[in-house]
Structures are given as C-alpha cells and as structure tokens.
Amino acid sequence: MSASSNDKVDGVQKVAAFLLSLDKEISAKVMRSLDPKVVSRVAEAMTDLDGGLCTPEAVDGLYLDIANTVYKRTGVRSQDDFELHEILAGTYGDEEAARVVGEIHERRRREQPFGFLDGCSTELVTRLLADEPVSVVSLILSHVSPHVSAAVLGSFDEERALATVKRMTQVSPPNVDCLLSMADDLRDRVRALAAMPAPPDPSESLRTIADLLNHSVGDLEKNVMGCLDELEGELVDQVRGFMFTWDDLATIDRRAMQKILASVETQTLSLALKGSSQEVEANIMENLSSRVRDMVADERELAGSVPLADVQAARSEIMSAVRALMDAGDFTPARAGQEMVS
C-alpha cells in the first residue's frame, strides 16, 4: 500500500498500525500520551486491523505520512473542554482552569439552552421528542441546528410535522429561567435515555430469519414459512420481503445476472442447475456466452446423478455471490409485492 492509498484508510486504523510497528515499550509510552477519548478506539482497531496496513510497504507509507505531517506547517482547530482545561491548567492551575471552563459552560447554557442537543445523535433526539407535545417540540426545534430539526421533523407523520412547523412560526419564547429549567430537565432525560439500549428494530429480527432461511437446507424454509403463515400471514410477507431465494434468480435482469455469474465457476453452475426450475435455468443459461453455456451443459451431463447435498452446496455458493453484490450495493432485488417497471 502506497502513501496515497493510505489516505483512504480510517485514521484510527493508521494510528493502530503505527503503534503496532513500534517496540512494545515505545508503543506503550505513545499510548499514554493519547487523548483518553480515543484510546479505546485505537485499542479496538489493533484487534481488527485493516489488511492493507499490514505490509512493510504500508508501514513505510505511514512513516512517510507522519514525517510530512511533522515537518509541515499546520493550521489550528477549536479545542474541546479537556484540551482547553489542559492549556489553562498549565498556566493558571487546575482550580482556575475549572472556573474558566465553568464560566464558558454557563454562558453557553444561557445563550443556547438546548445547544447540547446538537452534540447528540439525531436518532437519540428523535426518540427523546417523539411523544412530546407539539408546543414543546416547536420551542426546542427553534433553538437547535437545522440538521437536528430536519431529522426530528422527518420522523413525524405529515400532520404532526406540519403542526410543528406552523407552531415554530408562532413561537413566543418564555423567559430565560424557564428555558434553562426545561433544558436542564431535557438534559437529564437525554442522559437517562442514552444509558438505555435503543429499542430493537422489528425488521432486524425478520432480516435474521430471512437470512437464516436463505442459508437453510432441505425443507426448513417451507416448514418455517408454513408455520408463520398459520400464526400470522403478514409475517410471511415481511420475511419474504427480506429474502432472496434460488427461485428468485428467474426474475433477475440481464445486467444483474451477468454480474452474479461472472464470479461463478462452470462446475458450480452445472451442479446448481440440477433439478432447477425451467425459469431459473433459462435465465441463467441465456446470460452465459455460447462457449460457457456449452461447457455447463457438458459438465452437467457428465456429472450424472449427484447427491442433493452437493446441489444445495453449489446453490449456496451462488447465493453467497448474490448476497455479496447486495451488500456492496451492486444489486438490489425487488422485494415481495414490489412492482417493477421498465
């Protein structure tokens, strides 16, 4: 990996790779000088290092990057509370540093009582305000950054969002003490909410079931879907919406099918097509070159009868290729019930 390709790697990964390239005692000394807020991230990166950073060439690139940084004039950036306290404490002592930082906090608290919400994730703020009255939400959104306001409004249904926006145009803010009281209460609730696990996304369990069934063998898929259909028909539709099965290969367009087949060997195809539906077989064969099509047909005939487990293993390999394309964003299958128009 060259120095230029190092630029594409996460900074925490670079730090982890650099530290691992040093003698352990020197690495420990450097670690002790890092900002405590990033130490855990660097340590975690050391256990899951990007493979591209492990070569001698990549390490040379890191050393070159560091040398260029050390000997290059840099700009300045805003300091966080920890860094500011360190600067002030070095000159005036800890007590005076704490007093100055405290004064800054209090001034910001009065000028921007809900400003702390800008430092929270929009998902957390959305959960916090989900059940608040429109009057309260409109007041709070009038005091936070546009990206937070937009995220919260986007989580509302149309009627609630419009009512909130309308109320924001008519907001008459209460006195400062009232705003500060509301902000303090909200801050406590943010802390409590942040300490709680996020509510589970119901779709995640359905995705897990769909993925399990995509990897299943034998009649497991049919049996599970049959039981779900008896208990709750709607669940079946939702699970199928997250699934992509072997039979769905019959519906893939030419471009996507050719991407899938590009990574599949002819022997695997010849096994996977045994016992396949005419629709799936036709869509696969039509997207092969005439030479490869003949090779698959010959290998399929020469193989004769094969164990069902071998067929399922071959299909699983092809489905893995499909899922890899899906994960990479190179292929998005139509979900159940989704009408496709060309």
VENKAPE-V626080 format. One record per residue. N is the residue number from 1. RES is the residue in three letters. PSI is psi in radians with two decimals (* if undefined). OMEGA is omega in whole degrees, 0 to 359 (none if undefined). NEAR is the number of other ideal C-beta (glycine too) atoms within 12 Angstrom. Layout:
# VENKAPE-V626080
n res psi omega near
N RES PSI OMEGA NEAR
N RES PSI OMEGA NEAR
This chain:
# VENKAPE-V626080
n res psi omega near
1 MET 2.23 180 26
2 SER 2.99 179 18
3 ALA -0.63 181 22
4 SER -0.65 179 14
5 SER -0.40 175 18
6 ASN -0.46 183 31
7 ASP -0.37 183 19
8 LYS -0.11 184 17
9 VAL 2.50 179 28
10 ASP 2.44 183 21
11 GLY -0.65 178 21
12 VAL -0.67 177 26
13 GLN -0.69 179 30
14 LYS -0.79 180 34
15 VAL -0.77 180 34
16 ALA -0.78 180 34
17 ALA -0.72 179 36
18 PHE -0.80 181 34
19 LEU -0.66 180 33
20 LEU -0.35 179 28
21 SER -0.21 182 26
22 LEU 2.89 170 21
23 ASP 2.52 187 11
24 LYS -0.70 181 13
25 GLU -0.74 179 11
26 ILE -0.72 179 15
27 SER -0.71 180 22
28 ALA -0.70 179 16
29 LYS -0.73 179 13
30 VAL -0.74 179 21
31 MET -0.68 181 24
32 ARG -0.36 181 14
33 SER -0.08 181 16
34 LEU 2.70 174 22
35 ASP 2.21 181 19
36 PRO -0.44 184 16
37 LYS -0.33 183 13
38 VAL -0.14 184 21
39 VAL -0.79 182 21
40 SER -0.62 179 16
41 ARG -0.70 178 20
42 VAL -0.77 180 31
43 ALA -0.72 178 21
44 GLU -0.71 179 16
45 ALA -0.54 178 25
46 MET -0.45 180 27
47 THR -0.13 182 13
48 ASP 1.07 188 17
49 LEU 2.42 175 28
50 ASP 2.24 183 26
51 GLY -0.51 181 12
52 GLY -0.19 181 22
53 LEU 0.02 189 34
54 CYS -0.13 182 20
55 THR 2.72 176 19
56 PRO -0.63 180 13
57 GLU -0.67 179 18
58 ALA -0.71 178 31
59 VAL -0.71 176 27
60 ASP -0.70 178 20
61 GLY -0.69 178 28
62 LEU -0.77 179 37
63 TYR -0.65 178 21
64 LEU -0.72 177 23
65 ASP -0.75 181 28
66 ILE -0.76 180 23
67 ALA -0.75 179 14
68 ASN -0.64 180 17
69 THR -0.74 182 17
70 VAL -0.70 186 11
71 TYR 0.18 179 10
72 LYS 2.41 176 11
73 ARG 2.37 181 8
74 THR 2.84 176 9
75 GLY -2.85 180 6
76 VAL 2.88 178 7
77 ARG 2.83 178 8
78 SER 2.59 180 8
79 GLN 2.47 174 15
80 ASP 3.11 185 17
81 ASP -0.74 182 22
82 PHE -0.81 181 18
83 GLU -0.73 179 19
84 LEU -0.73 179 23
85 HIS -0.71 180 25
86 GLU -0.73 180 21
87 ILE -0.84 182 17
88 LEU -0.69 182 24
89 ALA -0.57 180 20
90 GLY -0.42 181 13
91 THR -0.76 188 13
92 TYR -0.12 182 17
93 GLY 2.84 185 14
94 ASP -0.74 184 15
95 GLU -0.81 181 13
96 GLU -0.64 178 17
97 ALA -0.77 179 23
98 ALA -0.66 180 20
99 ARG -0.78 181 17
100 VAL -0.80 179 22
101 VAL -0.66 178 26
102 GLY -0.71 178 18
103 GLU -0.71 179 16
104 ILE -0.77 179 20
105 HIS -0.77 183 21
106 GLU -0.70 179 15
107 ARG -0.78 178 14
108 ARG -0.62 180 20
109 ARG -0.68 181 23
110 ARG -0.61 181 19
111 GLU -0.63 181 16
112 GLN 1.33 186 23
113 PRO -0.54 180 33
114 PHE 0.26 182 37
115 GLY -0.47 181 24
116 PHE -0.38 180 29
117 LEU -0.44 178 35
118 ASP -0.39 179 24
119 GLY -0.06 178 20
120 CYS 2.78 176 29
121 SER 2.55 180 19
122 THR -0.52 178 25
123 GLU -0.70 180 20
124 LEU -0.78 179 30
125 VAL -0.69 179 35
126 THR -0.77 177 30
127 ARG -0.68 183 24
128 LEU -0.70 187 36
129 LEU 0.03 187 37
130 ALA -0.69 185 20
131 ASP 0.18 180 15
132 GLU 2.62 176 25
133 PRO 2.66 180 15
134 VAL -0.65 181 26
135 SER -0.68 180 22
136 VAL -0.78 181 29
137 VAL -0.77 182 37
138 SER -0.66 179 31
139 LEU -0.77 182 29
140 ILE -0.80 182 42
141 LEU -0.36 176 38
142 SER -0.18 184 29
143 HIS 0.19 179 31
144 VAL 3.01 183 33
145 SER 2.72 182 22
146 PRO -0.62 183 16
147 HIS -0.56 176 17
148 VAL -0.80 179 31
149 SER -0.77 181 30
150 ALA -0.69 180 19
151 ALA -0.73 180 26
152 VAL -0.82 180 38
153 LEU -0.63 180 32
154 GLY -0.35 180 21
155 SER -0.21 181 25
156 PHE 2.76 169 25
157 ASP 2.91 188 12
158 GLU -0.73 183 12
159 GLU -0.79 181 12
160 ARG -0.67 180 23
161 ALA -0.77 180 24
162 LEU -0.69 179 16
163 ALA -0.65 180 20
164 THR -0.80 180 33
165 VAL -0.76 179 24
166 LYS -0.74 181 17
167 ARG -0.57 179 24
168 MET -0.52 179 27
169 THR -0.20 183 13
170 GLN 0.21 185 15
171 VAL 2.27 173 21
172 SER 1.70 189 13
173 PRO 2.48 176 21
174 PRO 3.14 180 18
175 ASN 2.90 187 12
176 VAL -0.75 182 16
177 ASP -0.66 179 14
178 CYS -0.74 178 16
179 LEU -0.75 180 26
180 LEU -0.67 178 25
181 SER -0.77 177 16
182 MET -0.74 182 26
183 ALA -0.72 179 31
184 ASP -0.72 178 19
185 ASP -0.74 180 20
186 LEU -0.67 180 31
187 ARG -0.76 179 25
188 ASP -0.69 180 16
189 ARG -0.58 176 27
190 VAL -0.79 180 27
191 ARG -0.75 180 16
192 ALA -0.72 181 14
193 LEU -0.68 180 25
194 ALA -0.50 180 21
195 ALA -0.27 180 11
196 MET 2.58 176 13
197 PRO 2.54 178 10
198 ALA 2.51 179 15
199 PRO 2.41 183 13
200 PRO 2.50 176 11
201 ASP 2.02 183 12
202 PRO -0.52 182 15
203 SER -0.41 182 16
204 GLU -0.70 179 15
205 SER -0.62 178 16
206 LEU -0.64 176 27
207 ARG -0.69 179 24
208 THR -0.76 178 18
209 ILE -0.78 181 28
210 ALA -0.75 180 34
211 ASP -0.71 178 23
212 LEU -0.79 182 19
213 LEU -0.56 177 31
214 ASN -0.48 180 32
215 HIS -0.03 186 24
216 SER 2.82 177 23
217 VAL 2.86 178 22
218 GLY -2.49 184 14
219 ASP 0.24 185 14
220 LEU -0.80 182 17
221 GLU -0.86 182 27
222 LYS -0.70 182 17
223 ASN -0.75 181 15
224 VAL -0.81 181 24
225 MET -0.58 177 28
226 GLY -0.76 179 17
227 CYS -0.74 179 19
228 LEU -0.65 181 24
229 ASP -0.65 179 18
230 GLU -0.66 183 12
231 LEU -0.77 185 13
232 GLU 1.72 184 14
233 GLY -0.59 182 15
234 GLU -0.58 179 16
235 LEU -0.66 180 25
236 VAL -0.80 180 27
237 ASP -0.70 181 20
238 GLN -0.74 179 25
239 VAL -0.78 179 35
240 ARG -0.51 178 31
241 GLY -0.45 179 22
242 PHE -0.10 184 28
243 MET 2.70 169 35
244 PHE 1.96 188 36
245 THR 2.99 180 32
246 TRP -0.74 181 37
247 ASP -0.41 179 25
248 ASP -0.24 177 31
249 LEU -0.36 179 35
250 ALA -0.35 186 24
251 THR -0.03 184 23
252 ILE 2.44 179 34
253 ASP 2.96 187 20
254 ARG -0.80 184 16
255 ARG -0.81 181 15
256 ALA -0.71 181 26
257 MET -0.71 180 30
258 GLN -0.59 174 23
259 LYS -0.75 181 23
260 ILE -0.83 185 37
261 LEU -0.36 182 33
262 ALA -0.45 183 21
263 SER 0.17 184 20
264 VAL 2.33 179 33
265 GLU 2.69 182 19
266 THR -0.63 179 27
267 GLN -0.70 178 24
268 THR -0.74 179 31
269 LEU -0.74 182 38
270 SER -0.61 177 34
271 LEU -0.78 184 32
272 ALA -0.53 184 40
273 LEU -0.21 180 36
274 LYS 2.19 180 31
275 GLY 0.15 181 21
276 SER 2.77 178 28
277 SER 2.72 180 19
278 GLN -0.62 182 14
279 GLU -0.80 179 18
280 VAL -0.81 181 28
281 GLU -0.75 182 26
282 ALA -0.75 182 19
283 ASN -0.61 178 27
284 ILE -0.88 185 36
285 MET -0.62 181 29
286 GLU -0.31 181 22
287 ASN 0.26 174 28
288 LEU 2.65 173 27
289 SER 2.78 182 15
290 SER -0.64 180 12
291 ARG -0.84 181 11
292 VAL -0.64 179 24
293 ARG -0.74 178 23
294 ASP -0.67 179 16
295 MET -0.76 180 21
296 VAL -0.76 180 33
297 ALA -0.74 180 22
298 ASP -0.80 181 16
299 GLU -0.64 179 24
300 ARG -0.73 181 29
301 GLU -0.72 181 15
302 LEU -0.53 182 15
303 ALA -0.50 182 23
304 GLY -2.60 178 12
305 SER 2.34 181 13
306 VAL 2.74 178 22
307 PRO 2.52 179 15
308 LEU -0.61 181 17
309 ALA -0.61 179 14
310 ASP -0.68 178 22
311 VAL -0.79 181 27
312 GLN -0.64 178 28
313 ALA -0.70 179 21
314 ALA -0.74 179 33
315 ARG -0.67 179 35
316 SER -0.65 179 24
317 GLU -0.72 179 25
318 ILE -0.71 179 38
319 MET -0.52 176 33
320 SER -0.66 177 24
321 ALA -0.67 178 32
322 VAL -0.82 182 33
323 ARG -0.60 178 27
324 ALA -0.71 177 19
325 LEU -0.67 179 27
326 MET -0.77 180 27
327 ASP -0.58 180 14
328 ALA -0.09 181 14
329 GLY 0.21 181 9
330 ASP -0.15 181 19
331 PHE 2.25 178 27
332 THR 1.88 181 19
333 PRO 2.72 174 31
334 ALA 2.33 177 21
335 ARG 2.88 179 23
336 ALA 2.29 177 23
337 GLY -0.02 182 12
338 GLN 2.20 181 14
339 GLU 2.24 182 8
340 MET 2.40 180 13
341 VAL 2.30 179 5
342 SER * none 7
